[in-house]
Amino acid sequence: MLSATAWPASAVRVAKGQVATFTHPAKQMSRAFCAGCGETMFGINRLDMRVVPNSLAARASCGDLPASLEPTMHLFYRHRVLDVDDRLTKYLDGWDGPEFLPT
């Protein structure tokens, strides 16, 4: 399970250090990580959005996730391992696909 926030490329900037990337061999996605320590900094999805793990944002904010970064939806719910009982929209695939509708 991953809690993350997606941003336009222009909104994400690495202030210090060097970034290395790994491009997925079959999917339209890649991952950017710190060349020094190997920490994942963000993913790059098929829409060229930067997907930043919320755990990284929480660590940068003294352990608390800012309210503006609270989750607003579930993506790839089709592949869930467990059901999530909350009021957030659940997309079966990406946010441009169909929603999960409970029966």
Backbone as CSV, one residue per row, in Angstrom:
resi,resn,N_x,N_y,N_z,CA_x,CA_y,CA_z,C_x,C_y,C_z
1,MET,0.847,-1.159,0.000,0.000,0.000,0.000,0.899,1.231,0.000
2,LEU,0.523,2.210,-0.764,1.322,3.436,-0.854,0.399,4.634,-0.749
3,SER,0.724,5.519,0.152,0.034,6.801,0.257,0.957,7.830,-0.383
4,ALA,0.462,8.489,-1.428,1.306,9.421,-2.172,0.473,10.573,-2.710
5,THR,1.157,11.622,-3.103,0.529,12.795,-3.681,1.141,13.037,-5.053
6,ALA,0.291,13.259,-6.058,0.762,13.503,-7.424,0.796,14.996,-7.709
7,TRP,1.875,15.438,-8.316,2.103,16.846,-8.619,2.533,17.003,-10.068
8,PRO,2.209,18.138,-10.691,2.771,18.422,-12.023,4.298,18.511,-11.899
9,ALA,4.992,18.147,-12.949,6.461,18.169,-12.923,7.013,19.529,-12.507
10,SER,6.369,20.602,-12.932,6.855,21.949,-12.618,6.746,22.291,-11.131
11,ALA,5.966,21.522,-10.364,5.765,21.811,-8.944,6.739,21.055,-8.042
12,VAL,7.557,20.168,-8.614,8.489,19.372,-7.814,9.910,19.776,-8.172
13,ARG,10.665,20.086,-7.139,12.044,20.519,-7.328,12.907,19.831,-6.274
14,VAL,14.042,19.327,-6.683,15.004,18.736,-5.753,15.993,19.828,-5.390
15,ALA,16.029,20.184,-4.108,16.825,21.320,-3.663,18.290,20.970,-3.415
16,LYS,18.570,19.698,-3.157,19.926,19.341,-2.771,20.197,17.889,-3.174
17,GLY,21.399,17.612,-3.594,21.782,16.248,-3.942,21.553,15.943,-5.408
18,GLN,21.910,14.724,-5.785,21.768,14.307,-7.172,20.676,13.252,-7.287
19,VAL,19.957,13.304,-8.375,18.855,12.379,-8.621,19.282,11.356,-9.667
20,ALA,19.008,10.100,-9.371,19.197,9.018,-10.341,17.806,8.492,-10.679
21,THR,17.633,7.932,-11.860,16.315,7.423,-12.241,16.408,5.987,-12.745
22,PHE,15.325,5.290,-12.555,15.156,3.948,-13.092,13.877,3.975,-13.915
23,THR,13.960,3.603,-15.167,12.791,3.553,-16.048,12.295,2.122,-16.122
24,HIS,11.016,1.935,-15.864,10.421,0.597,-15.931,10.567,0.066,-17.351
25,PRO,10.973,-1.182,-17.512,11.217,-1.702,-18.863,9.956,-1.896,-19.703
26,ALA,8.780,-2.027,-19.070,7.570,-2.313,-19.852,6.456,-1.292,-19.675
27,LYS,6.462,-0.548,-18.594,5.378,0.399,-18.323,5.861,1.825,-18.517
28,GLN,4.918,2.737,-18.702,5.264,4.151,-18.876,5.435,4.805,-17.513
29,MET,6.469,4.425,-16.810,6.727,4.988,-15.496,8.204,4.860,-15.169
30,SER,8.635,5.715,-14.273,10.009,5.630,-13.791,10.040,6.056,-12.332
31,ARG,11.187,5.872,-11.723,11.347,6.218,-10.315,12.599,7.052,-10.176
32,ALA,12.502,8.115,-9.400,13.648,8.976,-9.122,14.064,8.742,-7.677
33,PHE,15.355,8.585,-7.472,15.836,8.344,-6.120,17.137,9.097,-5.895
34,CYS,17.481,9.265,-4.629,18.707,9.964,-4.261,19.894,9.114,-4.685
35,ALA,20.783,9.684,-5.475,21.968,8.953,-5.945,22.919,8.648,-4.796
36,GLY,22.815,9.404,-3.699,23.706,9.193,-2.560,23.263,8.088,-1.620
37,CYS,21.988,8.099,-1.219,21.525,7.139,-0.212,20.533,6.109,-0.760
38,GLY,19.966,6.349,-1.945,19.022,5.403,-2.535,17.570,5.611,-2.151
39,GLU,17.265,6.611,-1.331,15.879,6.902,-0.924,15.032,7.248,-2.141
40,THR,13.849,6.621,-2.253,12.931,6.987,-3.326,12.410,8.391,-3.058
41,MET,12.538,9.262,-4.044,12.080,10.635,-3.891,10.711,10.831,-4.529
42,PHE,10.527,10.269,-5.718,9.227,10.338,-6.376,9.207,9.371,-7.552
43,GLY,8.003,9.036,-7.967,7.811,8.271,-9.189,7.334,9.222,-10.270
44,ILE,7.462,8.816,-11.501,6.955,9.605,-12.630,5.985,8.695,-13.363
45,ASN,4.702,9.098,-13.388,3.688,8.236,-13.985,3.509,8.526,-15.475
46,ARG,2.579,7.817,-16.096,2.372,7.932,-17.545,1.860,9.306,-17.959
47,LEU,1.370,10.110,-17.011,0.908,11.464,-17.292,1.993,12.501,-16.986
48,ASP,3.213,12.040,-16.711,4.367,12.869,-16.361,4.191,13.605,-15.043
49,MET,3.312,13.086,-14.179,3.134,13.650,-12.840,4.211,13.085,-11.929
50,ARG,4.622,13.857,-10.939,5.575,13.402,-9.938,4.766,12.877,-8.755
51,VAL,4.949,11.620,-8.431,4.193,10.967,-7.364,5.120,10.835,-6.155
52,VAL,4.898,11.703,-5.170,5.765,11.799,-3.999,5.150,10.994,-2.857
53,PRO,5.898,10.042,-2.280,5.365,9.282,-1.144,5.045,10.219,0.024
54,ASN,3.867,10.046,0.618,3.494,10.893,1.747,4.407,10.673,2.945
55,SER,5.019,9.496,3.055,5.949,9.261,4.164,7.138,10.214,4.070
56,LEU,7.566,10.541,2.874,8.667,11.490,2.683,8.232,12.892,3.117
57,ALA,7.021,13.276,2.739,6.495,14.588,3.151,6.311,14.648,4.664
58,ALA,5.866,13.552,5.268,5.676,13.528,6.723,7.014,13.673,7.447
59,ARG,8.038,12.965,6.972,9.359,13.088,7.608,9.890,14.506,7.489
60,ALA,9.622,15.155,6.372,10.078,16.539,6.182,9.290,17.512,7.053
61,SER,8.137,17.075,7.573,7.287,17.932,8.416,7.284,17.443,9.860
62,CYS,8.405,16.935,10.326,8.564,16.461,11.712,7.632,15.294,12.047
63,GLY,7.296,14.477,11.074,6.519,13.267,11.334,5.034,13.363,11.097
64,ASP,4.509,14.562,10.939,3.076,14.724,10.713,2.812,15.082,9.257
65,LEU,1.839,14.413,8.663,1.453,14.739,7.296,0.600,16.004,7.322
66,PRO,0.983,17.032,6.583,0.168,18.253,6.565,-1.264,17.946,6.106
67,ALA,-2.231,18.659,6.667,-3.648,18.434,6.335,-3.906,18.558,4.834
68,SER,-3.163,19.413,4.162,-3.362,19.599,2.725,-2.947,18.371,1.914
69,LEU,-2.243,17.430,2.532,-1.812,16.213,1.841,-2.575,14.974,2.290
70,GLU,-3.639,15.159,3.052,-4.454,14.008,3.455,-5.015,13.328,2.219
71,PRO,-5.156,11.990,2.230,-5.668,11.264,1.065,-7.053,11.741,0.629
72,THR,-7.279,11.717,-0.685,-8.575,12.115,-1.247,-9.198,11.021,-2.109
73,MET,-8.445,9.954,-2.411,-8.959,8.885,-3.266,-8.080,7.652,-3.118
74,HIS,-8.600,6.534,-3.608,-7.824,5.296,-3.717,-7.662,4.991,-5.199
75,LEU,-6.449,4.663,-5.607,-6.185,4.277,-6.997,-5.842,2.792,-7.056
76,PHE,-6.126,2.158,-8.167,-5.818,0.743,-8.398,-6.523,-0.157,-7.380
77,TYR,-7.740,0.231,-7.006,-8.502,-0.530,-6.014,-8.824,-1.937,-6.517
78,ARG,-8.810,-2.138,-7.806,-9.043,-3.463,-8.388,-8.031,-4.482,-7.841
79,HIS,-6.842,-4.022,-7.526,-5.756,-4.897,-7.096,-5.580,-4.911,-5.581
80,ARG,-6.583,-4.481,-4.852,-6.476,-4.406,-3.393,-6.294,-5.791,-2.783
81,VAL,-5.682,-5.811,-1.635,-5.517,-7.031,-0.863,-6.600,-7.092,0.210
82,LEU,-7.076,-5.947,0.637,-8.146,-5.872,1.622,-9.076,-4.722,1.270
83,ASP,-10.302,-4.816,1.728,-11.262,-3.743,1.492,-10.978,-2.594,2.454
84,VAL,-11.186,-1.388,1.994,-10.994,-0.199,2.818,-12.352,0.441,3.026
85,ASP,-12.742,0.593,4.281,-14.050,1.142,4.616,-13.904,2.622,4.963
86,ASP,-13.982,3.467,3.955,-13.956,4.913,4.161,-14.802,5.561,3.072
87,ARG,-14.905,6.857,3.101,-15.754,7.584,2.154,-15.002,8.084,0.921
88,LEU,-13.748,7.730,0.778,-12.971,8.202,-0.360,-13.378,7.474,-1.632
89,THR,-13.311,8.184,-2.757,-13.576,7.574,-4.057,-12.516,6.509,-4.316
90,LYS,-12.969,5.372,-4.822,-12.066,4.259,-5.100,-12.094,3.982,-6.602
91,TYR,-10.981,4.259,-7.259,-10.872,4.015,-8.695,-10.292,2.621,-8.912
92,LEU,-10.883,1.864,-9.812,-10.405,0.508,-10.067,-8.988,0.511,-10.619
93,ASP,-8.664,1.492,-11.423,-7.331,1.607,-12.000,-6.804,3.003,-11.651
94,GLY,-6.448,3.798,-12.643,-6.016,5.170,-12.387,-7.220,6.089,-12.230
95,TRP,-6.979,7.358,-11.902,-8.084,8.290,-11.654,-8.842,8.656,-12.916
96,ASP,-8.380,8.225,-14.067,-9.119,8.485,-15.293,-9.915,7.257,-15.736
97,GLY,-10.039,6.280,-14.850,-10.765,5.053,-15.170,-12.049,4.926,-14.358
98,PRO,-12.662,3.734,-14.412,-13.925,3.536,-13.705,-13.742,3.486,-12.192
99,GLU,-14.824,3.844,-11.493,-14.832,3.796,-10.034,-15.344,2.453,-9.546
100,PHE,-14.923,2.071,-8.349,-15.441,0.889,-7.670,-16.814,1.260,-7.108
101,LEU,-17.814,0.472,-7.412,-19.159,0.706,-6.893,-19.572,-0.530,-6.087
102,PRO,-19.669,-0.384,-4.767,-20.015,-1.543,-3.936,-21.400,-2.075,-4.284
103,THR,-21.571,-3.373,-4.141,-22.880,-3.984,-4.455,-23.722,-4.144,-3.224
